[in-house]
C-alpha cells in the first residue's frame, strides 16, 4: 500500500468539508476522486499531499519512499510564460534532484508528446499543450504518486481523447490520483473511484472486464437477473462476453432480443449505471 488515510475530518467556518473520510492508494493504479463543485476535492488532495493538516485523522505512507516521491499538477499548470518548454522541464528535473536531467527531459518530452513545442515559450502554447507540459513537470522525476487536479479541464473532446491513453499508461510506473468532472474520462481510465459528497467519502465500484463485452440495460433488476449467463451484473445492467467480431456481437444481440425488458445496448460500462450508483449513495444536505 502506498498511502492509507483514515478517519479524516475537516471543518471550515460552519461547513463540514470532510467527515470520517478514509481511502487507500496502491502502486500502479488510477484512482479518480469525483464530486460536485465545492465538494472539497482539492482540499482533500492538499491533505493527502501534506500541504494542509486535517482537524482529525491520520495518514500513513509506504516506508522507503524517495524524498521527491510526489508529482503534482494543479488545476492550472504552473508554467513560466517566458521560459521555453525544454528549459522549464530541465529546471524542474534539477530542482527535484534528478541526476541525469537530460535523460529525464527526453523521457518526459517523449511520453507527453512535446517534440513539436519543446523549443517554444510556455506562454505561446495552446491550452492543450500547457496541460501536457504541466503533466511532464509532474512526472519528470518518476514519482511514486502522481496527483492531478482536473487534468482534462478546459480541453476539447479531441484533446481529451489524445490525453486519455497517456493518463491510463501512467499507472504502469506509479499510482495516479486525479480529480475530474468528466465521467467518460473516469470510466475510461480509472481502476477505482471515490465520491465526495456533503463531507462523506465513499468508494464507488466500477466493474472491469478485459475482453470484449456487450452491456445491456433492463427496465429493472429482476429482468437483468433473469438474463442467461451474464459475465457481470450491476443492478439493472448486465454484461456479456463475446469474441470481438461483428458476427458474434450480432448473434449475441439476436439471442438477447428474445428476453423481455432490455431497453438499451452499450459497447462499454454504461454512464447511466455509474449515475445510478452515485444516486444511491448521495448524502442528504445537512
N, C-alpha and C positions, 0 to 999 in steps of 0.2 A: 504494500500500500504506500502510495506517495504522500498522501495527506489525509488526515482524518479530523474533521471539525465536529464537535459535539456540544449540543445544547447552547448554541449561540443566542444571545439576546441583546437587543439594542433599542433604545428609545431616544427620540429627538423631540424636544418640547413635549407636546402631548401625543405625539404619534409613535406608535409601535412599528419599528422597521423590521425587526426580527424577533420571533418568539420561539424559543426552544428549537432552533434550527440545527440540523445535523446533515452532513454529507461526507462522502468518501471519494477520493480520486485515486485512480490506479494508472500505472505506466501503460503507454500505448493504447489510449482510448480517447475518443472525442466526447466530451460531456457538454451539453447545452444547458444554459440557465435562461429560462424564459419567464415572462411576467409582464404585466401592463406597465405603461409609463408611470414612473414614480413609485414602482413596487419596491425598489431598494436593491436592484440587481447590481448596479455599480458599487453601491455601499458594501454589499456582500463581497464583491471582488476585492475591495480595499481591505476588508478584514482578513480575508484568506491570504492576501499577499503581504500582510504585516504593516500596511500603511495606516490602519485605523484599529483601535482597540475596542472590542465589544464590552458591553456592561457585564456580561456573564458568559460562561462557556470556556471551552479550551480548543486549541488547535495543535495537533501533533504532526510533525513532519518526519519523513523517512530519514533514518540515520545515514550519515555519509554523503549527504547532498553537497555538491560543489558550491563554492562561495557565490558564484553567479548562476544559481540554479533556476532562476525565474526569467522568463521573457514576457514583455507586456506591451500590448498595443491598445491605447485608449481609444475612445470613440472618434477622436480626431488625431490623425497621425502626427507625431511630434517631429516635424521637419523644420529645417532652417532654409528659408526660401532662397538665399543667395548661395548656398552650398551646392556643389554638384553631387549627384547621387553617389558616384563612386567614392568621393571624398567623405561624404557623410557616413556611409556604411563602414568604411575602413576605420574611421574615428570611433564609431560605436564599438567595433570589434576590439580596438586597442583599449578603450575605457573599461571594457569588461574582462580584460586580462587574457584575451586570445593571443597565444604565442605567435601563430602564423596567420597574421591578419590578412595577408594577400590571398592565401588559400581560402580562408573563411569568406572573404569578399567574393571570390569567384564562385564558391558554392552557393552563396545567398543570391547572387545575380542569376545564376543558372536556375535555381529552384523557384524563384519568383518571376522568372522570365523578364528580366530587366535589361537585357542586352541592348535593346533599341533606345533606351533612355539613360544608360549609365553615365553618359557624358554630359547630360543636361542638368541645368539647375533645378532644384526641387520646386521652386516657385513657378516653373514653366510647365509642370506636369499636369495632366488631366487628373480628375478625382480618382479614377480607377488606378492609375499608376501611383498616385500618392499613397493609396491604401496598400499597394504592393510593396512600395519602399518601406512603409511603416511596418509591414509584416516582416520584411527582410531584416530590419534592425532588431526586431523582437526575437528572431530565431538565429541570428548570425553567430551567436556563441554556443549554439546547441544546448539550450536549456532543458531541464528535466520537466518543467511545467511551463506551458505557453498559455498566457491569459489574453484573450481577445475580446474587447468590448465592442460589440456591434461591428464585426469586420466587414459585413456587406452593406452597411448603412450608406445610403446615397448612391449606390451603384445601380445601373440599369440592368435589365434582365440578361443581356448578353455578357456584361461584365461579371455578373453573379455566376453564370454558368462557367465562365473561364476560371473563376476563383474556386469553384466547388472541388475539383479534383486536387487542387493544392491543399485545401483545408483537410480533406479526407486523408491525403497522403502524409500529412504531418504526424499523424498518430503512429507511423512506422518507427519514429525515433523518440517520441515524448508523449506526455499527456497534454491534451488541448482542452482548455475550459473556455467556452465562449458564450457571450450573451447574444441574443438575437430576437428580432421581431418577425423574422422571415421563417415561417413554419415549414415551407417547402425546403429551405436550406437545412433546417434542423432535421427533418425526416430523411433527407438525402445523405447527411454526413454524420449525425450524432449516433453514438452507441447507447448513450443513456441521456435522460432528460430530467432536470429538476425544475419544478414550477414554484415560483414565489408569488404568493397572493395574500394580501392582508396580513403580512408578517409571518405566514406559515409556509415552510419549505417542504415540498413533497416530491418524491421521485415518481415519474410517470413512465411506466414500462412501455417500450416500443418493440413490437415483435420484429425479429430479424430473420431473414431467410437468405441463404447464399445462392440458391439455384433459382431458375425462372419460376414464378408463381403468378397465378391469376387470383386477384381478390374479388370477392363479391359482397354486396350489401343486401341484407334481407330486411323485411319490414319489422321483424322482431327477433329476439334472441332464440326463442324456441324454434323458429324456422331455420335459423343458422345451424343449430344443433342437430337438426334432422337431415342435414345435407350429408352425402356419402363420403366418408373418409377424408375430411379436410386435414391439411397439414397443420394448420393453426386456426384457433377460434379466438375472437376478440369481441365479446358482446354479440351484436347482431352482424358482425363481419366475419368472413371465413376466407382462408387462403388454400389454394390447390396447386400442387406441383405439376409441371409438365416439362417436356424436354427442350423448350425454347423455340420450336419450329411453329410456323404459321398453321400447318396442318394439325398439329397436336393441340394448339390453342383453339382452333375452330371445333375440333372434336370435343374438347372439354366444354366449350360453350353449349354445344348441342346436347351434351349429356346433362348439364346442369339446368338447361331450359325446361326440362321435364318436372322440375321441383318448384312448388309454389313459393311465392314470397320474395324471390330475387328481384331487386329493383335497380341495381346498378352493378357494373363491372369496372375493375381498376387494374392497371398493369403493375401497381406498387401499393404499399401500405396506404390506405386512404386518409387524406387530410380530415375527412369527416369523422373517421374513427378516433383520430387524435383529439379532435374538438370535443367529442362526446366524453372522452376520458377527462379532459380538463373541466368540462361542465360538472362532472360527477364529484370532483374534489374541490371545486371553487369554495372559498371561505366566505361566510356572510360578513358584511362590513359591520364593525363594532365601534 
